[in-house]
């Protein structure tokens, strides 16, 4: 018997603490307090997933990434046909028991299986009658009434296009991850395929914003600026494979910006923002993004385009990148970060391909950061020669360039005649 009774204690009430949503931990900074360009690319790619695939008709699937292996559904050609004008024949009937050429064959003009010892006239591409194994060219015989005198023999399969010779049912055509091109569509249609499973083109909304920003073609007052950046980025996004929507908001009012951006989210898989170039324009959009989503702002070890802002905005966490206001910085930043995001959303390889050429002149950079120079590559006697493009007018410079020269964090100098790497800006 217990000496003392234990008083029952009331269960502890645990107060649930709501944890505010946040982005994953960003990558570490280098000794200079900067995030490497590659770390930033990897961080952004880790925050998006490829779009869900669905079935599309062949024409709608053009330029989209395949999500299934495809095999021919039919034999091409479907039947054995004649390669030349001549006479369908059972090749074994052209020789006798002593393996000598027969002198003549009987003409057959009926339907169905070709009789033993007979031939039937066929034209190029015509289906061979049942029983026939070859075609005798017209020059191999001479007609004499209902008989044909034979001058030459053929063997099984001669002068015919066999069923399945071009494609056989079940033969592989395309694999997961390949992009459906125009010529692929012809191949697939010929193989009996009318629909394919692909990822859709990412829908990208490009927003140009800034106080006094106006679209080209409209009257411009003294305190207004023609928007070129958002048109530049919208075109670049389309070239990257996106389906692009584009708006211009000539204001820095946070409520107005937030309304315009959130109105676009219903048709966006990615939002890309550009500004008119002033610091206050950029800051206004960043503050707006912070009010409608989770935002990461970083100083990236790259030139140009050091200041980078990314966010997941709205109820569906739509990814958004905020590009710098300078047109060169905006375009270079798009190629470094926007291009791989579009590629990943589309299910394509997001890694840029580095091409190698020979420097026509010397290039300088700073160790510890990636320098992306506007360049032009020309082919001379099979050698790709790389030169830098430099113009006072930034948009003229971009229009002339066909590559971005990549000087990585370990490169301080490239001398004329040495190897240099670049990204193609018009890569297929």
PyMOL commands that set and color helices and strands:
alter all, ss='L'
color gray80, all
select helices_A, chain A and resi 37-45+59-61+91-94+138-140+182-190+229-239+254-267+279-292+327-345+394-400
alter helices_A, ss='H'
color red, helices_A
select strands_A, chain A and resi 35-36+53-57+65-66+70-71+81-82+86-89+104-107+118-122+134-137+141-144+147-150+160-161+172-174+195-199+203-209+213-214+225-226+243-249+270-275+293-303+307-313+318-322+355-359+363-364+370-380+383-388+403-407+413-414+419-424
alter strands_A, ss='S'
color yellow, strands_A
deselect
rebuild
show_as cartoon
